[in-house]
Amino acid sequence: MQPRIRVGVIDDHPLYRDGVVFALESESDIEVIGQGQSAQDALQIAQEHSPDVLLLDMNMPGGGINAVSKIAQSCPTTKTLMLTVVDDEDEVRSALRKGAKGYLLKGTGSSELVNAVRSIYRGQNYVSPSFAAQLIMSRGVGDSISPDPVRRFPELSDREEQILMLIFQGFSNRLIGDELGLTEKTVKGYVTSVMDKLQVRNRVEAAILASERISGKR
């Protein structure tokens, strides 16, 4: 029998927190091992119970990003998933860079919540699909993603930059392979190389970096 995913839920709105807890505990592979309403509660639960996944309200007392940073430093085995009502790009970038593994809008349904928890538990990152599309396309509808005469990614080969642009557009490894006529294994190798050279940890961070360079923010 597979061990259950141990989850903590931190939110200062009791009705919403109760709903999240109910949705999670309705799943046979998830158990809620702690609840709280502040950054202090989050850190205490992380340190005392070492949950696999800790759901954090972005705007709870003490600050969700502040809690993420402290938990990442003191409890590295606990993965954090941010919950928020605001799809703010700067907040997403800040939370991911502080160590959050996912970002979920509070208006999403229970099935997406459960999928996000499972994905993060498996070592993947998760951003709400609707917001991920907005995030990586925030450069503007009319902007081009063609190779720039002044290269935005001098550390990458032409092929690696081509693959980064497809990651930027939300393509999976399989779809990238279909687009470029490469095997999925070959694409995976390129993606790993891209992340290493850009010094990012995952596809979301790679897409964010691409967005920033294309828009001229970095």
VEXKEDREN-891370 format. One record per residue: residue in one letter; z, x, y of N, C-alpha, C in turn. Coordinates in steps of 0.001 Angstrom, whole numbers, plus 524288, in hexadecimal, padded with zeros to 5 digits. Example, Ala and Ser with C-alpha at 12.3 -4.5 7.8 and 13.67 -1.06 7.14 Angstrom:
2
<node A <81E78 83386 7E9C6> <81E78 8300C 7EE6C> <81E78 83390 7F31C>>
<node S <81BA8 83232 7F736> <81BE4 83566 7FBDC> <81EBE 83264 8001E>>
# end
This chain:
218
<node M <80000 8034C 7FB4B> <80000 80000 80000> <80000 8036B 804E1>>
<node Q <7FC74 80239 80885> <7FC10 80539 80D55> <800DA 8044D 810C2>>
<node P <802D9 8086E 81357> <80736 807A3 816F7> <8057F 8044F 81B97>>
<node R <80917 80127 81D8A> <807BF 7FDD1 821FA> <807BC 80100 82706>>
<node I <8048E 7FF47 82ABB> <8043F 801D8 82FD9> <80904 8003A 83304>>
<node R <80C0E 80403 834A7> <810E2 802FA 8378E> <80FA7 802F2 83D69>>
<node V <810B9 7FE90 83FEF> <80EFF 7FDC5 84554> <8139B 7FC60 848D9>>
<node G <81383 7FE6E 84D91> <81726 7FCDC 851A8> <81430 7FA14 855FB>>
<node V <816A5 7F63B 8586F> <81418 7F31F 85C82> <8177B 7F328 8616C>>
<node I <81547 7F524 865B9> <8182F 7F57B 86AA4> <81542 7F26F 86ECF>>
<node D <817A2 7EE3E 870BA> <8154E 7EB13 874DD> <819B0 7E808 87784>>
<node D <81979 7E7BB 87CAB> <81DC7 7E532 87F74> <81D01 7DF52 88025>>
<node H <818EE 7DD20 87DA4> <81834 7D771 87DA7> <81980 7D562 87834>>
<node P <81E15 7D309 87785> <81FE0 7D17B 87247> <81C22 7CDF0 86F53>>
<node L <819AD 7CA2D 871FB> <8162A 7C69B 86F3E> <81164 7C981 86D20>>
<node Y <80F3A 7CCFF 87047> <80AB3 7D001 86E6E> <80C5B 7D3A6 86A02>>
<node R <810D2 7D62F 86AAB> <812B7 7D9CE 8669B> <8139E 7D6EC 8617B>>
<node D <815E9 7D247 861D9> <816CB 7CF31 85D16> <811A2 7CDDE 85A5E>>
<node G <80DAD 7CCA6 85D7D> <8089A 7CB6D 85B35> <80631 7D018 85878>>
<node V <806A9 7D4AD 85ADA> <804A7 7D97B 8586D> <80786 7DA94 8535A>>
<node V <80CA4 7DA28 85383> <80FC1 7DB21 84ED0> <80E44 7D756 84A79>>
<node F <80DA8 7D25C 84BD7> <80C34 7CE73 847EA> <806E9 7CFBE 84574>>
<node A <80320 7D131 848BC> <7FDE3 7D276 846C3> <7FE11 7D71F 84313>>
<node L <8011F 7DB0F 84475> <8016A 7DFC2 8413A> <8044C 7DEB2 83C1C>>
<node E <808A1 7DBE5 83C6A> <80BBD 7DAFD 837B2> <80932 7D707 83403>>
<node S <8050C 7D472 835DB> <8021C 7D0ED 8326A> <7FEA3 7D3F6 82EA8>>
<node E <7FE10 7D91C 82F9D> <7FAD4 7DC76 82C52> <7FE3C 7DF3B 8284B>>
<node S <7FC73 7DF3E 8236A> <7FFA0 7E169 81F2F> <80037 7E755 81F7C>>
<node D <7FCC9 7E9FA 82269> <7FCF7 7EFB6 8229A> <7FF87 7F1C5 8278E>>
<node I <801FA 7EE49 82A9D> <80468 7EFE0 82F8C> <809FB 7EDC9 82FD5>>
<node E <80D8F 7F10B 831B4> <812DE 7EF3A 832D1> <81488 7F11E 83833>>
<node V <8171A 7EDBF 83B1F> <81914 7EF20 8404E> <81E9D 7F123 83FAE>>
<node I <81F7A 7F600 8412F> <82490 7F87E 8404C> <827CF 7F90D 8454B>>
<node G <8259C 7F757 849C0> <82899 7F7B9 84E93> <825E3 7F4F8 8530D>>
<node Q <82900 7F2D8 856A9> <826E8 7F036 85B43> <829EC 7F1FE 86012>>
<node G <8275A 7F1AB 864A1> <829FA 7F30F 86978> <826D7 7F13E 86E16>>
<node Q <828C3 7F282 872D8> <8262A 7F089 87784> <8256E 7F49F 87BC8>>
<node S <826B5 7F98C 87AB9> <82651 7FD85 87ECF> <824A7 802C5 87C84>>
<node A <82341 80669 88005> <821D0 80BA8 87E53> <8265F 80E4B 87B82>>
<node Q <82B17 80D43 87D4D> <82FB6 80F76 87ABB> <8303E 80D5F 8752B>>
<node D <82F54 80846 87484> <82F7F 805F8 86F42> <82B58 80875 86BC4>>
<node A <826C1 8094D 86DFC> <82272 80B89 86AF8> <823D9 810F3 868F3>>
<node L <825EC 8142E 86C57> <82757 8197C 86AD4> <82BB7 8196C 866C3>>
<node Q <82F74 815EF 8676D> <833CA 81593 863B4> <831E1 813EB 85E4E>>
<node I <82E83 80FFC 85E23> <82C6F 80E2D 8591D> <8292A 8126F 8568B>>
<node A <82604 8152E 859AE> <822CA 8196A 85789> <8262F 81DAF 8552A>>
<node Q <82A58 81F21 857EA> <82DAD 82366 8561E> <8311C 821DC 85183>>
<node E <832F0 81D05 8516A> <83693 81B5A 84D54> <833E1 81951 84867>>
<node H <82F35 81709 84905> <82CAE 81475 84495> <82770 816D5 8430E>>
<node S <82528 81A23 8466C> <82011 81C9A 84558> <81C12 818BB 84340>>
<node P <81AE2 81498 84635> <816EB 810E5 8445E> <8119E 81390 843DE>>
<node D <80E53 81177 84075> <8090A 81390 83FFD> <805E5 8126E 844E8>>
<node V <80681 80DA6 846DD> <803B1 80BF1 84B89> <8078B 8093D 84F2C>>
<node L <80733 80A79 85431> <80AA3 8081C 85817> <80742 80587 85C40>>
<node L <807C4 8004E 85CC3> <804D2 7FD57 860A4> <807E4 7FD4F 865BB>>
<node L <80564 7FEE8 869F9> <80809 7FF7D 86EFA> <80558 7FC4D 87331>>
<node D <80855 7F932 875FA> <8065D 7F66A 87A8C> <80576 7FA6D 87EE1>>
<node M <800BE 7FA69 8811F> <7FF86 7FE34 8852F> <80316 7FDAE 889E8>>
<node N <804AB 7F8DC 88B2E> <80792 7F7E3 8900B> <80D49 7F67F 88F32>>
<node M <80F7A 7F838 88AD9> <814FF 7F714 889D0> <8187F 7FA68 88D57>>
<node P <81D74 7F8E8 88DF5> <82119 7FC0B 8910C> <82148 801B0 88F1A>>
<node G <820E7 80547 892B5> <820D7 80ACF 8914B> <81B5E 80CFC 890B0>>
<node G <81782 8097C 89028> <81211 80B24 88FFE> <81013 80C85 88A9C>>
<node G <80BDB 80A03 8890C> <809A5 80B0B 883E9> <80776 81081 8835D>>
<node I <804C3 81277 8875F> <8027D 817B3 88717> <806C5 81BCB 886DD>>
<node N <80AF5 81AE9 889C4> <80F6D 81E7C 88993> <811B0 81EB2 8840E>>
<node A <81211 81A23 88184> <81413 819F5 87C24> <8106E 81CBD 87860>>
<node V <80B53 81BEF 87900> <80786 81E84 8759A> <8082E 82468 875C9>>
<node S <8089C 8267B 87A73> <80916 82C23 87B1E> <80DE4 82E49 8785E>>
<node K <81251 82BA6 87903> <8172F 82D7E 8769F> <81701 82CF1 870B2>>
<node I <814C8 828C2 86EC3> <81479 827EE 8691F> <810D3 82BEB 8669D>>
<node A <80C75 82D0A 86936> <808C9 830E7 86726> <80B5A 8363C 86697>>
<node Q <80EDF 83778 86A2B> <8117C 83C8B 86A0E> <815EA 83CBE 86613>>
<node S <818FB 83889 865C7> <81DB7 838B8 86283> <81CFF 83653 85D1A>>
<node C <81904 832F4 85C78> <8182B 8304C 8576F> <8125C 83059 85611>>
<node P <8102A 834ED 85512> <80A79 8355E 85467> <80845 83258 84FD1>>
<node T <80B88 830D9 84C08> <8097D 82DE8 84789> <808C9 8281A 848B8>>
<node T <80B1B 82646 84D02> <80A93 820D1 84E8D> <805CB 82026 851F7>>
<node K <8024E 81CA8 85067> <7FD89 81BA5 85360> <7FE61 816F3 856E9>>
<node T <7FC7D 81746 85BB9> <7FD7D 81329 85F8A> <7F891 81006 860CD>>
<node L <7F945 80AE6 8613E> <7F51D 80749 862B3> <7F6D7 80465 86796>>
<node M <7F3CA 804E2 86BC4> <7F52A 80278 870B7> <7F34D 7FCD3 870EC>>
<node L <7F698 7F966 87324> <7F54B 7F3E3 873EC> <7F568 7F2BC 879C3>>
<node T <7F151 7F03A 87BC0> <7F132 7EF29 8815A> <7EDDF 7EA68 8828D>>
<node V <7EEE5 7E7F7 886F7> <7EBB3 7E396 888C0> <7E76F 7E574 88C77>>
<node V <7E797 7EA61 88E07> <7E3F6 7EC74 891EC> <7E068 7F085 88F72>>
<node D <7DB38 7EFC3 88FEA> <7D782 7F386 88DB0> <7D62B 7F7AB 891CF>>
<node D <7D9FB 7FAEB 89302> <7D97D 7FEEA 8970A> <7D7BD 8041A 894A2>>
<node E <7D338 8061D 8964A> <7D117 80AD8 893EE> <7D4A9 80F8D 894A8>>
<node D <7D6D4 81014 89951> <7DA38 81493 89A59> <7DF07 8146F 896D7>>
<node E <7E11A 80FBC 895F9> <7E5A0 80F45 89283> <7E434 810CC 88CF1>>
<node V <7DF97 80F1B 88B33> <7DDE3 81077 885E8> <7DD80 8165B 88550>>
<node R <7DACF 818D7 888F1> <7DA22 81E7F 888AA> <7DF6B 82143 888AA>>
<node S <7E2E4 81F7C 88C1A> <7E807 821F2 88C73> <7EB17 82143 88769>>
<node A <7EB10 81C87 8853E> <7EDFA 81B7C 88072> <7EBE7 81EC5 87BEE>>
<node L <7E6BB 81F22 87B5B> <7E476 82232 87719> <7E5B2 827F5 877AB>>
<node R <7E598 829D7 87C6A> <7E6B3 82F67 87D42> <7EC71 830B1 87C7C>>
<node K <7EFC7 82CCC 87D3F> <7F55E 82DA4 87C60> <7F6CC 82D4D 8769D>>
<node G <7F31E 82B81 8735B> <7F42A 82B62 86DBF> <7F38F 82629 86B15>>
<node A <7F251 82201 86E07> <7F180 81CE9 86B8F> <7ECD2 81D26 867E1>>
<node K <7ED21 81A43 86397> <7E8E5 81A21 85FC5> <7E589 8153D 8603C>>
<node G <7E729 81198 86388> <7E41E 80CDC 86413> <7E5A7 809D0 868E7>>
<node Y <7E239 80614 86A49> <7E2F1 80303 86F05> <7E0E2 7FD8D 86DEC>>
<node L <7E439 7F9A7 86E46> <7E2D5 7F45E 86CB4> <7E43D 7F084 8710C>>
<node L <7E07B 7ED39 87273> <7E182 7E939 87655> <7E4BB 7E4CD 873E9>>
<node K <7E86F 7E2C5 876D6> <7EC03 7DED4 874C0> <7E955 7D9AB 8737D>>
<node G <7E4C3 7D8BF 8759E> <7E20E 7D3E4 87485> <7DF49 7D3C7 86F4C>>
<node T <7DF58 7D81B 86C6D> <7DCA9 7D851 86760> <7DFC1 7D540 86345>>
<node G <7DD0F 7D3B4 85F26> <7DF88 7D09F 85B0F> <7E2A4 7D3E7 8573F>>
<node S <7E56C 7D12B 853CE> <7E8D8 7D3D1 85015> <7E5CB 7D72C 84C39>>
<node S <7E10C 7D592 84AD0> <7DE04 7D8A4 8470A> <7DC91 7DDEC 84949>>
<node E <7DB1A 7DE0E 84E4D> <7D9D5 7E314 850BB> <7DEB9 7E673 85152>>
<node L <7E318 7E407 8529A> <7E80B 7E6DB 852ED> <7E941 7E98C 84DBF>>
<node V <7E8DD 7E6A5 84984> <7E9F6 7E8D3 8445A> <7E61B 7ED23 842FD>>
<node N <7E11B 7EC57 8442B> <7DD32 7F057 8431F> <7DE4F 7F551 8462C>>
<node A <7E006 7F4B4 84B0A> <7E142 7F940 84E40> <7E5CF 7FC53 84BEE>>
<node V <7E9D6 7F999 84A42> <7EE5C 7FC31 847E4> <7ECB8 7FF27 842FA>>
<node R <7E9A0 7FCA5 83FB0> <7E7DF 7FF39 83AE1> <7E472 803EC 83C09>>
<node S <7E0FF 80379 83FD8> <7DD90 807D0 8413D> <7E0AE 80C7E 84323>>
<node I <7E46E 80B82 84686> <7E79B 80FC5 848A5> <7EAEE 81237 8445A>>
<node Y <7ECFF 80F03 840E8> <7F012 8110A 83C80> <7ECCD 814B5 83921>>
<node R <7E7BA 8137D 8387C> <7E446 816C1 8354E> <7E289 81BAF 83825>>
<node G <7E43F 81C6A 83CF7> <7E2D2 8211F 83FD3> <7DE3D 8207E 84374>>
<node Q <7DC4F 81BB1 84400> <7D7FE 81AB3 8478C> <7DA1D 8192D 84CE6>>
<node N <7D6A2 8190F 850B7> <7D813 81727 855E5> <7D5C1 811BC 856AC>>
<node Y <7D812 80EA9 85A17> <7D633 80954 85AD5> <7D671 807CE 86095>>
<node V <7D1F6 80600 86289> <7D1B6 80398 867B5> <7CEF5 7FE60 866FD>>
<node S <7D0FA 7FA30 86961> <7CE91 7F50D 868E5> <7C8B1 7F582 869B7>>
<node P <7C586 7F397 86600> <7BFD8 7F436 86675> <7BDA7 7F25B 86BAC>>
<node S <7BF82 7EDEE 86DA4> <7BD7A 7EBEC 87294> <7BE97 7EFA7 8770D>>
<node F <7C32F 7F223 876E4> <7C482 7F5C6 87B0F> <7C212 7FB18 87A32>>
<node A <7C16F 7FCAD 87546> <7BEE2 801AD 87433> <7B95F 801AE 87669>>
<node A <7B693 7FD55 875C1> <7B147 7FCF8 877DC> <7B15E 7FD87 87DC9>>
<node Q <7B51C 7FAF1 88045> <7B596 7FB58 885F7> <7B6EC 800E8 8878D>>
<node L <7BA54 80351 884A2> <7BC35 8088A 885E8> <7B7D4 80C87 885CC>>
<node I <7B4DB 80C82 8818F> <7B0DF 81091 8810D> <7ABF9 80F61 8842E>>
<node M <7AB4E 80A7B 885F4> <7A6C6 80931 8891F> <7A821 808E1 88EE9>>
<node S <7ACB9 80AA8 89070> <7AE9A 809FA 895C7> <7ABB1 80D56 899B6>>
<node R <7A820 8109A 897DF> <7A516 813CE 89B74> <7A19F 81080 89EF8>>
<node G <7A061 80B95 89D3B> <79D00 8083C 8A05E> <79823 806D7 89D54>>
<node V <79666 801FC 89DE8> <7921E 80006 89AC3> <78D25 8031B 89BA7>>
<node G <78C0D 804BD 8A078> <7871F 8073C 8A1A1> <78702 80D0C 8A0AD>>
<node D <78B47 80F64 89F4A> <78B7E 8150C 89EA1> <788B6 816BB 899B3>>
<node S <78658 81B34 899E0> <78389 81D45 89564> <78718 820A4 8921E>>
<node I <7862C 820BC 88D06> <78906 82445 889A3> <78553 82857 88764>>
<node S <780BC 828EE 889ED> <77D13 82CF2 88847> <77F2A 8324A 889C9>>
<node P <77D57 83679 88723> <77F1A 83BB3 8887A> <77E49 83CCD 88E44>>
<node D <78239 83EB9 890DF> <78221 83FCF 89671> <77FD7 84533 89755>>
<node P <77CC0 845F4 89BA0> <77ADB 84B39 89CCF> <77F4E 84F1E 89D54>>
<node V <783C2 84D5B 89F95> <78882 8508D 89F88> <78BBA 84EA1 89AE7>>
<node R <78C26 851BD 896ED> <78E77 84FDD 8920E> <79435 84E84 892C1>>
<node R <7958D 849D6 890F7> <79AFB 84817 8914E> <79E4B 84A78 88CF5>>
<node F <79BBD 84C1D 888C1> <79E9F 84E02 8842F> <79C6E 8534A 8826D>>
<node P <79D1C 85753 8859D> <79AD2 85C6E 88456> <79D0B 85ED1 87F5C>>
<node E <7A1B3 85CFD 87DA9> <7A410 85F28 878F4> <7A194 85D01 873FC>>
<node L <79E56 858EF 87485> <79BFB 8566E 86FFD> <7963E 857FE 86F69>>
<node S <79469 85802 86A90> <78ED3 858AE 86993> <78C01 8539E 86B09>>
<node D <786CA 853D3 86B4B> <783D3 84F1B 86C99> <784EA 84ABD 868AE>>
<node R <78517 84C17 863A3> <78617 8482D 85F9D> <78B9C 845F2 8602C>>
<node E <78F76 8494A 8613D> <794DA 84777 861DD> <7954A 843D9 86691>>
<node E <79299 84525 86AD4> <792CA 841C1 86F6C> <79033 83C84 86E3F>>
<node Q <78BFE 83CAB 86B38> <78965 837D9 869A4> <78D13 83464 86685>>
<node I <78FFC 836C7 862FF> <793B8 833CE 85FCF> <79833 831CD 86327>>
<node L <79A13 834F0 866DF> <79E31 83329 86A5E> <79C76 82E53 86D69>>
<node M <79799 82E42 86F32> <795B1 829BD 8721A> <79599 824D5 86EB8>>
<node L <79497 8257C 869A9> <794AC 820FD 8662C> <79A4A 81F3F 8650F>>
<node I <79DE3 822F7 8648D> <7A375 8219E 86428> <7A50B 81E8F 86909>>
<node F <7A34D 82072 86D7E> <7A467 81E0C 87295> <7A2A4 8185F 872B4>>
<node Q <79E5F 81735 86FF7> <79C51 811E1 86FDB> <79EB1 80E92 86B7D>>
<node G <7A26E 810E1 86885> <7A530 80DE3 86491> <7A2D0 80E0A 85F29>>
<node F <79F28 811B5 85E28> <79CB2 81218 85906> <7A086 81463 8550B>>
<node S <7A09E 81244 8505F> <7A386 81491 84C05> <7A06D 8192B 849DD>>
<node N <7A2DF 81C50 84673> <7A016 820B6 8440C> <79B43 81ED5 84116>>
<node R <79BCD 81A86 83E58> <7975E 81882 83B55> <792DB 816FC 83EF3>>
<node L <79418 81454 84342> <79000 812AF 846E0> <78D8F 81759 849AA>>
<node I <790C2 81B54 84ACE> <78E99 8201D 84D21> <78AB5 82293 8495A>>
<node G <78C36 822C0 84457> <788B9 824E9 84065> <7839D 821EA 84015>>
<node D <783F8 81CB9 84040> <77F40 8197E 8401D> <77BD7 81A86 844E6>>
<node E <77E4E 81B2D 84962> <77B6F 81BF9 84E3E> <7789B 82140 84E56>>
<node L <77B32 82553 84C29> <7791B 82AA6 84C92> <776A6 82C9E 84781>>
<node G <776CE 82972 84370> <7749E 82B1F 83E84> <777D6 82F4C 83BCC>>
<node L <77CFD 82EEF 83C40> <78094 832B0 839E7> <78406 82FF1 835E6>>
<node T <78618 832E8 8322F> <789DB 830A4 82E8D> <78F09 82FC9 8314F>>
<node E <79217 82C23 82F44> <79730 82B13 8319B> <79AB4 82FE3 83152>>
<node K <79A4B 832EB 82D16> <79D5D 837B3 82C94> <79BEB 83BA2 830C4>>
<node T <796DC 83C31 831DE> <79520 83FCB 835F7> <79722 83E0F 83B4C>>
<node V <796DB 838F5 83C51> <798D1 836E5 84143> <79EA2 837FF 841D1>>
<node K <7A191 83730 83D9E> <7A739 8382C 83DC5> <7A854 83DC6 83F50>>
<node G <7A542 84179 83D40> <7A5F2 846EE 83EAB> <7A4EE 847E1 8446F>>
<node Y <7A0D6 84566 8467F> <79FAC 845E9 84C13> <7A404 8438F 84F67>>
<node V <7A5F0 83F02 84DCE> <7AA12 83C6E 850CD> <7AEF8 83FDD 850FC>>
<node T <7B056 84231 84C94> <7B4D8 845C0 84C74> <7B409 84A4C 8502E>>
<node S <7AF56 84C78 85033> <7AE21 850D6 853B0> <7AE7B 84F36 85965>>
<node V <7AC82 84A92 85A9F> <7ACBC 84895 85FFA> <7B264 8481C 861CB>>
<node M <7B5B7 845D7 85E79> <7BB33 8451C 85FEE> <7BDF9 84A52 860A2>>
<node D <7BCC1 84E14 85D37> <7BF20 85342 85DAE> <7BD92 855DC 862D2>>
<node K <7B894 855AB 86413> <7B6A7 8584C 868C5> <7B895 855B5 86DC5>>
<node L <7B919 85084 86DA6> <7BAFE 84DB3 8723B> <7C0EB 84D8F 8727F>>
<node Q <7C374 84F49 86E4C> <7C930 84F5D 86DEB> <7CB7B 849E4 86E97>>
<node V <7C925 8462B 86BBB> <7CB2D 840D2 86B92> <7CCCB 83F97 865FE>>
<node R <7D00A 83BA2 86559> <7D254 83A86 86041> <7CF7B 83648 85D39>>
<node N <7CC48 8332C 85FEF> <7C9E0 82EC0 85D4A> <7C52F 82CD4 86057>>
<node R <7C278 828F7 85E20> <7BDA5 826EF 8607B> <7BEA5 82450 865BC>>
<node V <7C31B 8219F 86636> <7C44D 81F02 86B24> <7C4E6 82302 86F82>>
<node E <7C7C6 82747 86E74> <7C871 82B4D 87271> <7C33B 82DE5 873BC>>
<node A <7BFEE 82E9C 86FC6> <7BABD 830DE 870BA> <7B793 82D4A 8744D>>
<node A <7B7CD 82826 87346> <7B4F0 8246B 87686> <7B70F 8244E 87C16>>
<node I <7BC33 824A4 87CA3> <7BE95 824BA 881D9> <7BCD2 82991 884D4>>
<node L <7BCEB 82E16 8823C> <7BB37 832E9 884C9> <7B57B 8328A 8865D>>
<node A <7B245 8306B 882EA> <7ACBD 82FB1 88433> <7AC22 82C33 888FD>>
<node S <7AF1F 827EB 8892F> <7AEEA 8245A 88D91> <7B05D 82719 892A0>>
<node E <7B46A 82A54 89277> <7B63D 82D0C 89722> <7B23E 830F2 89922>>
<node R <7AFE3 833E0 89583> <7AC09 837C8 89736> <7A710 8353C 8993F>>
<node I <7A555 83119 896AA> <7A09D 82E77 89863> <7A164 82C08 89DC3>>
<node S <7A60F 829ED 89EB5> <7A724 82774 8A3C0> <7A8A5 82B6E 8A7E4>>
<node G <7A92B 83066 8A64D> <7AA63 8348A 8AA09> <7B015 8352D 8AB56>>
<node K <7B380 832B1 8A823> <7B91E 83328 8A92A> <7BB4F 8385C 8A74B>>
<node R <7B864 83AFE 8A3A5> <7BA42 83FFF 8A1AD> <7B5A7 843BF 8A15F>>
# end
